[in-house]
Amino acid sequence: MWPSAPTGPQLNTGIGSIDTSLLAIVVLLAGVGAAMLFSAAYHYAGLVFDDDLYFIRRHGLYLVVGLLAGTIAATARLQRIRELTPLLLAVALAMMLLTFVPGIGVRALGAQRWLGIAGQTFEPSELVKLALVLYLAHILSKKEETLRSRAFSSTVLPPLLLVAGFGALIYLQNDFSSAFFVLFLAAAMFFVAGVRLRYFFALGSLSIPLGLLLLLSRDHRVQRIIAFVDPAVDPAGSGFQVLAARAAVSGGGMWGRGIGQGQVKLGGIPEAHSDFVFAVVGEELGLVGVLAILALFCALGVRGYRLAREHPDRYRGLVAFGLTTALVGQALVNMAVVAGLLPATGLPLPFVSSGGSSLLVTLTMCGLLLNISRAGVSAGSGAGGRAADPAPGGYREES
């Protein structure tokens, strides 16, 4: 289980050295993501918008805004961020509700999960992931002692109901994949915080049948499952993307066709720059490129989880765990879909898939991870410097 926070003053948030390895990984992923998105999107952008640079220009805009947000997140006092978490939750909830308001919510591809803002779109469910990580880290670190007691209803039930409420709103947007991922992320944080396993079994006995019922309630979800089990059943319909993605990845061979030389983006996969962009990566960069990007995400996971495990402050450790799980978990799910290991979902590949909301929140999450690494985890741990001495601006973890 998660290590308990030490007693006494906690680490301050003064400027200190960051985890340079983590920073290098983020920079590499952002750079590779921009290059691969341009390669995957320029043909489609030219056909639809008569502008080959449409998506990369938009991506660049969100990249700049995301880097600014990430820099603020990396340098702000975490205690201040913690104090603002209820406001962030309220903003996320308001934005989720606004997606259902005609004229404000944007409906596309059978889902109504975007907001139209000044000619741009924003997907509030991305913000929900960040808000819930910060909220759960706050509430679970405050109530550490009662998590293992019989006071389950007063300790776990309120955040559980909040998570379920957000999951229900995302599901009502016709986004089952994101709803499931939010619930999975919350469950992972409950687990490492020390919630007893018997509660997971009790909740599972109720939620699994309900989840299956909701999964099978829409025809397109059933078709996705059929396509996953046997895409050859409907090769021109539900199995088309799966077969095309597999063909693209295998067609790349060891070294790939070269950046810009892929064929699947020319119509083999509709909107290949979106959820199936990893198929373009496989075709153009080959097995070597696929393994390189997978290695970068694994390295991100190693740095993030090490920081989470070794940090003496329980709140910061839980934040690091939640953020790392959100980033790496989503990346692995996306790659597994393209590889045919999971049914098709609507989860984008962080840093790479087209989508300003995802990129903005991803870079903000990375900024928070770098912020946590600035304080250090322990002397000689190598995760971003030594532990800082308590300062007047420091604080004690609430019990």
C-alpha positions as CSV (number, residue, x, y, z in Angstrom):
1,M,0.0,0.0,0.0
2,W,0.9,3.7,-0.2
3,P,3.6,4.8,2.3
4,S,2.3,7.1,5.0
5,A,3.3,10.7,5.1
6,P,5.9,11.5,7.8
7,T,4.9,13.6,10.8
8,G,6.3,17.1,11.2
9,P,6.8,19.9,8.6
10,Q,6.4,19.0,5.0
11,L,8.5,20.1,2.0
12,N,8.2,23.6,0.9
13,T,7.5,24.6,-2.7
14,G,10.4,27.0,-3.2
15,I,12.2,27.0,-6.6
16,G,14.5,24.0,-6.8
17,S,15.9,21.6,-9.3
18,I,13.5,19.6,-11.3
19,D,13.7,16.0,-12.6
20,T,15.6,16.7,-15.8
21,S,15.0,13.2,-17.1
22,L,11.3,13.7,-16.8
23,L,11.6,17.1,-18.5
24,A,13.5,15.6,-21.4
25,I,10.9,12.8,-21.8
26,V,8.1,15.4,-22.0
27,V,10.0,17.5,-24.5
28,L,10.8,14.5,-26.7
29,L,7.1,13.3,-26.6
30,A,5.9,16.8,-27.5
31,G,8.3,17.1,-30.4
32,V,7.7,13.6,-31.8
33,G,3.9,14.2,-31.3
34,A,3.9,17.4,-33.3
35,A,6.0,15.8,-36.2
36,M,3.8,12.8,-36.4
37,L,0.6,14.8,-36.2
38,F,1.7,16.9,-39.1
39,S,2.5,13.9,-41.2
40,A,-0.8,12.2,-40.3
41,A,-3.0,15.2,-40.8
42,Y,-1.7,17.3,-43.7
43,H,-3.5,15.3,-46.5
44,Y,-6.8,15.3,-44.7
45,A,-6.4,19.0,-43.8
46,G,-5.8,19.8,-47.5
47,L,-8.9,17.9,-48.6
48,V,-11.3,19.2,-45.9
49,F,-10.0,22.7,-45.2
50,D,-7.9,23.4,-48.3
51,D,-5.0,24.1,-45.9
52,D,-2.3,21.5,-45.4
53,L,-1.2,23.2,-42.2
54,Y,-4.6,23.5,-40.6
55,F,-4.1,20.9,-37.9
56,I,-0.5,21.6,-37.2
57,R,-1.2,25.3,-36.9
58,R,-4.0,24.6,-34.5
59,H,-1.8,22.1,-32.6
60,G,1.0,24.7,-32.4
61,L,-1.4,27.2,-30.8
62,Y,-2.5,24.7,-28.2
63,L,1.1,23.6,-27.7
64,V,2.1,27.2,-26.9
65,V,-0.9,27.6,-24.5
66,G,-0.2,24.2,-23.0
67,L,3.5,25.0,-22.4
68,L,2.4,28.2,-20.7
69,A,-0.1,26.3,-18.5
70,G,2.5,23.6,-17.8
71,T,5.1,26.3,-16.8
72,I,2.6,27.8,-14.4
73,A,1.7,24.4,-13.0
74,A,5.4,23.6,-12.6
75,T,6.2,26.8,-10.7
76,A,3.1,27.5,-8.6
77,R,2.8,26.6,-5.0
78,L,1.2,23.2,-4.7
79,Q,-0.6,24.3,-1.5
80,R,-2.2,27.0,-3.5
81,I,-3.2,24.6,-6.3
82,R,-4.7,22.4,-3.5
83,E,-6.7,25.2,-2.2
84,L,-8.1,26.0,-5.6
85,T,-9.1,22.4,-6.3
86,P,-12.8,22.9,-5.3
87,L,-13.0,25.8,-7.8
88,L,-11.4,23.6,-10.5
89,L,-14.0,20.9,-9.8
90,A,-16.8,23.4,-10.0
91,V,-15.5,24.8,-13.3
92,A,-15.2,21.2,-14.7
93,L,-18.8,20.4,-13.6
94,A,-20.2,23.6,-15.1
95,M,-18.4,23.0,-18.4
96,M,-19.7,19.4,-18.5
97,L,-23.3,20.6,-18.0
98,L,-22.8,23.3,-20.7
99,T,-22.2,20.6,-23.3
100,F,-25.9,19.7,-23.1
101,V,-27.0,23.3,-23.7
102,P,-28.1,23.9,-27.3
103,G,-25.9,26.5,-29.1
104,I,-23.0,26.0,-26.7
105,G,-22.5,22.2,-26.8
106,V,-21.1,20.9,-30.0
107,R,-22.3,17.6,-31.4
108,A,-20.1,15.6,-33.7
109,L,-19.6,11.9,-34.6
110,G,-22.6,10.9,-32.6
111,A,-21.4,12.5,-29.4
112,Q,-22.0,15.8,-27.7
113,R,-18.9,16.2,-25.6
114,W,-17.4,19.5,-26.8
115,L,-17.9,23.2,-26.1
116,G,-17.7,25.8,-28.8
117,I,-15.6,28.7,-27.6
118,A,-14.5,31.6,-29.9
119,G,-14.4,29.3,-32.9
120,Q,-12.4,26.7,-31.0
121,T,-13.7,23.5,-29.3
122,F,-12.9,22.2,-25.9
123,E,-13.6,18.8,-24.4
124,P,-14.4,19.2,-20.7
125,S,-13.9,15.5,-19.9
126,E,-10.2,16.1,-20.3
127,L,-10.3,18.7,-17.5
128,V,-12.4,16.3,-15.4
129,K,-9.4,13.9,-15.3
130,L,-7.1,16.5,-13.9
131,A,-9.7,17.9,-11.4
132,L,-10.5,14.5,-10.1
133,V,-6.8,13.5,-9.6
134,L,-6.2,16.7,-7.5
135,Y,-9.5,16.3,-5.6
136,L,-9.0,12.6,-4.8
137,A,-5.4,13.2,-3.7
138,H,-6.5,15.9,-1.4
139,I,-9.4,14.1,0.2
140,L,-7.7,10.7,0.5
141,S,-4.5,12.2,2.0
142,K,-6.6,14.0,4.6
143,K,-8.5,10.9,5.7
144,E,-5.7,8.4,5.6
145,E,-6.4,7.0,9.1
146,T,-10.1,6.4,8.5
147,L,-9.7,4.6,5.1
148,R,-8.9,1.4,6.9
149,S,-11.5,1.8,9.6
150,R,-15.2,1.1,9.6
151,A,-16.0,4.7,8.7
152,F,-16.3,3.8,5.1
153,S,-19.5,5.7,4.4
154,S,-18.2,9.0,5.8
155,T,-14.8,8.7,4.2
156,V,-15.0,7.1,0.8
157,L,-18.7,7.4,-0.1
158,P,-18.7,11.2,-0.8
159,P,-15.8,11.2,-3.3
160,L,-17.1,7.9,-4.7
161,L,-20.4,9.6,-5.5
162,L,-18.7,12.6,-7.0
163,V,-16.6,10.4,-9.3
164,A,-19.8,8.4,-10.2
165,G,-21.6,11.6,-11.0
166,F,-18.8,12.8,-13.4
167,G,-18.7,9.4,-15.0
168,A,-22.5,9.5,-15.5
169,L,-22.2,12.9,-17.2
170,I,-19.5,11.7,-19.5
171,Y,-21.5,8.6,-20.4
172,L,-24.5,10.8,-21.2
173,Q,-22.3,12.6,-23.7
174,N,-22.1,9.2,-25.5
175,D,-18.5,8.8,-24.4
176,F,-18.4,5.4,-22.8
177,S,-14.6,5.0,-23.1
178,S,-13.8,8.2,-21.2
179,A,-16.4,7.5,-18.6
180,F,-14.8,4.1,-18.0
181,F,-11.3,5.5,-17.9
182,V,-12.3,8.1,-15.3
183,L,-13.8,5.4,-13.1
184,F,-10.6,3.3,-13.6
185,L,-8.4,6.2,-12.7
186,A,-10.4,6.9,-9.5
187,A,-10.4,3.2,-8.5
188,A,-6.6,3.1,-8.9
189,M,-6.2,6.1,-6.6
190,F,-8.6,4.6,-4.0
191,F,-6.5,1.4,-4.1
192,V,-3.1,2.9,-3.6
193,A,-4.6,5.2,-0.9
194,G,-5.4,2.0,1.1
195,V,-9.1,1.4,0.7
196,R,-9.8,-2.2,1.7
197,L,-10.2,-4.8,-1.0
198,R,-13.5,-6.0,0.3
199,Y,-15.0,-2.6,-0.7
200,F,-13.8,-3.1,-4.3
201,F,-15.4,-6.5,-4.4
202,A,-18.7,-5.1,-3.1
203,L,-18.6,-2.2,-5.6
204,G,-17.5,-4.5,-8.4
205,S,-20.5,-6.8,-7.8
206,L,-22.8,-3.9,-8.5
207,S,-20.9,-1.9,-11.1
208,I,-19.7,-4.6,-13.4
209,P,-23.2,-5.8,-14.4
210,L,-24.3,-2.2,-14.7
211,G,-21.3,-1.4,-16.9
212,L,-22.0,-4.4,-19.2
213,L,-25.6,-3.3,-19.5
214,L,-24.5,0.2,-20.5
215,L,-21.8,-1.1,-22.8
216,L,-24.3,-3.2,-24.7
217,S,-27.0,-0.6,-24.8
218,R,-25.7,1.0,-28.0
219,D,-25.4,-0.7,-31.3
220,H,-22.1,1.0,-32.2
221,R,-20.5,-0.3,-29.1
222,V,-21.6,-3.9,-29.8
223,Q,-20.2,-3.5,-33.3
224,R,-16.9,-2.4,-31.9
225,I,-16.7,-5.5,-29.7
226,I,-17.6,-7.8,-32.7
227,A,-14.9,-6.0,-34.7
228,F,-12.4,-6.6,-32.0
229,V,-13.2,-10.3,-31.7
230,D,-13.4,-10.9,-35.5
231,P,-12.9,-7.9,-37.7
232,A,-13.3,-10.1,-40.8
233,V,-17.0,-10.5,-40.1
234,D,-17.6,-7.0,-41.4
235,P,-14.4,-5.9,-43.2
236,A,-16.0,-3.0,-45.0
237,G,-17.9,-1.7,-41.9
238,S,-17.1,-2.1,-38.2
239,G,-13.9,-4.0,-38.8
240,F,-12.5,-1.6,-41.4
241,Q,-10.5,0.6,-39.0
242,V,-9.2,-2.4,-37.1
243,L,-8.0,-4.2,-40.2
244,A,-6.5,-1.0,-41.8
245,A,-4.6,-0.2,-38.6
246,R,-3.2,-3.7,-38.3
247,A,-2.2,-3.6,-42.0
248,A,-0.5,-0.2,-41.6
249,V,1.5,-1.2,-38.5
250,S,2.6,-4.5,-40.1
251,G,3.3,-2.8,-43.4
252,G,5.8,-0.5,-41.7
253,G,8.2,-3.4,-41.1
254,M,11.2,-2.9,-39.0
255,W,12.2,0.7,-40.1
256,G,9.0,2.0,-41.6
257,R,8.3,3.7,-44.9
258,G,9.6,7.1,-43.6
259,I,7.9,10.1,-42.2
260,G,5.4,11.5,-44.7
261,Q,5.5,8.3,-46.9
262,G,2.7,6.4,-45.3
263,Q,-0.4,5.4,-47.2
264,V,-3.0,4.7,-44.5
265,K,-3.5,8.5,-43.9
266,L,-4.6,9.0,-47.5
267,G,-7.9,7.3,-46.8
268,G,-7.1,3.9,-45.4
269,I,-8.3,5.1,-42.0
270,P,-10.9,8.0,-41.7
271,E,-9.4,10.9,-39.8
272,A,-6.1,9.0,-39.1
273,H,-4.8,12.0,-37.3
274,S,-7.2,11.4,-34.4
275,D,-7.6,8.2,-32.3
276,F,-5.8,5.9,-34.8
277,V,-2.7,8.2,-35.3
278,F,-0.5,5.4,-33.8
279,A,-1.2,3.4,-37.0
280,V,0.5,6.2,-38.9
281,V,3.4,6.0,-36.5
282,G,3.7,2.2,-37.1
283,E,3.6,2.5,-40.8
284,E,6.0,5.4,-41.2
285,L,8.5,4.7,-38.3
286,G,8.2,0.9,-38.3
287,L,8.7,-1.3,-35.3
288,V,11.7,0.7,-34.2
289,G,9.6,3.9,-34.0
290,V,6.8,2.1,-32.3
291,L,9.1,0.7,-29.6
292,A,10.8,4.1,-29.2
293,I,7.5,5.9,-28.5
294,L,6.4,3.1,-26.2
295,A,9.7,3.3,-24.4
296,L,9.2,7.1,-23.9
297,F,5.8,6.5,-22.3
298,C,7.2,3.7,-20.2
299,A,10.1,6.0,-19.1
300,L,7.5,8.6,-18.2
301,G,5.7,6.0,-16.1
302,V,8.9,4.9,-14.4
303,R,9.8,8.5,-13.4
304,G,6.3,9.4,-12.4
305,Y,5.7,6.3,-10.3
306,R,9.1,6.5,-8.7
307,L,8.4,10.1,-7.7
308,A,5.0,9.0,-6.4
309,R,6.3,6.1,-4.4
310,E,9.3,7.8,-2.8
311,H,7.9,11.2,-2.1
312,P,7.5,11.7,1.7
313,D,4.4,13.9,1.3
314,R,1.3,11.7,0.9
315,Y,-0.7,14.4,-1.0
316,R,2.1,15.0,-3.5
317,G,2.7,11.2,-3.9
318,L,-1.0,10.6,-4.6
319,V,-1.1,13.5,-7.1
320,A,2.0,12.1,-8.9
321,F,0.4,8.6,-9.0
322,G,-2.9,9.9,-10.4
323,L,-1.3,12.1,-13.1
324,T,1.1,9.3,-14.2
325,T,-1.7,6.8,-14.4
326,A,-3.8,9.2,-16.4
327,L,-1.1,9.9,-18.9
328,V,0.5,6.5,-19.3
329,G,-2.7,4.5,-18.9
330,Q,-4.4,6.5,-21.7
331,A,-1.4,6.1,-24.0
332,L,-1.2,2.3,-23.4
333,V,-5.0,1.9,-24.1
334,N,-4.7,3.9,-27.3
335,M,-1.7,1.8,-28.5
336,A,-3.4,-1.4,-27.5
337,V,-6.5,-0.5,-29.6
338,V,-4.3,0.1,-32.7
339,A,-2.5,-3.1,-32.1
340,G,-5.8,-5.0,-31.9
341,L,-5.4,-5.9,-28.2
342,L,-8.5,-3.9,-27.1
343,P,-11.8,-2.9,-28.7
344,A,-11.8,0.6,-30.4
345,T,-12.2,3.5,-28.0
346,G,-12.3,7.2,-28.3
347,L,-9.3,7.9,-26.1
348,P,-6.6,10.0,-27.9
349,L,-2.9,9.3,-27.7
350,P,-1.4,12.0,-25.4
351,F,1.0,14.4,-27.2
352,V,0.2,12.9,-30.6
353,S,-3.5,12.7,-31.5
354,S,-5.2,15.8,-32.8
355,G,-7.1,17.6,-30.1
356,G,-6.3,20.8,-28.3
357,S,-8.1,19.9,-25.1
358,S,-6.0,16.7,-24.6
359,L,-2.7,18.5,-25.4
360,L,-3.5,21.4,-23.0
361,V,-4.4,19.1,-20.1
362,T,-1.5,16.7,-20.9
363,L,1.0,19.5,-20.6
364,T,-0.6,20.9,-17.5
365,M,-0.3,17.4,-15.9
366,C,3.3,17.2,-16.9
367,G,3.9,20.6,-15.4
368,L,2.4,19.4,-12.1
369,L,4.7,16.3,-12.1
370,L,7.7,18.5,-12.6
371,N,6.5,20.7,-9.8
372,I,6.4,17.7,-7.5
373,S,9.9,16.7,-8.6
374,R,11.2,20.2,-7.8
375,A,10.7,19.6,-4.1
376,G,12.7,16.4,-4.3
377,V,11.7,13.1,-2.8
378,S,14.7,12.1,-0.6
379,A,18.4,12.6,-0.5
380,G,20.1,10.7,-3.2
381,S,16.9,9.3,-4.7
382,G,17.7,10.8,-8.1
383,A,14.2,11.8,-8.8
384,G,14.7,15.5,-9.0
385,G,17.0,16.6,-6.2
386,R,17.3,16.4,-2.5
387,A,14.5,17.1,0.0
388,A,14.3,20.8,0.8
389,D,14.4,22.2,4.3
390,P,11.2,23.4,5.8
391,A,10.5,27.1,5.1
392,P,8.1,29.6,6.6
393,G,5.9,29.1,3.6
394,G,5.7,25.3,4.1
395,Y,2.7,23.5,5.6
396,R,1.8,20.4,7.5
397,E,-0.3,17.7,6.0
398,E,-3.7,17.6,7.5
399,S,-4.6,14.5,9.4
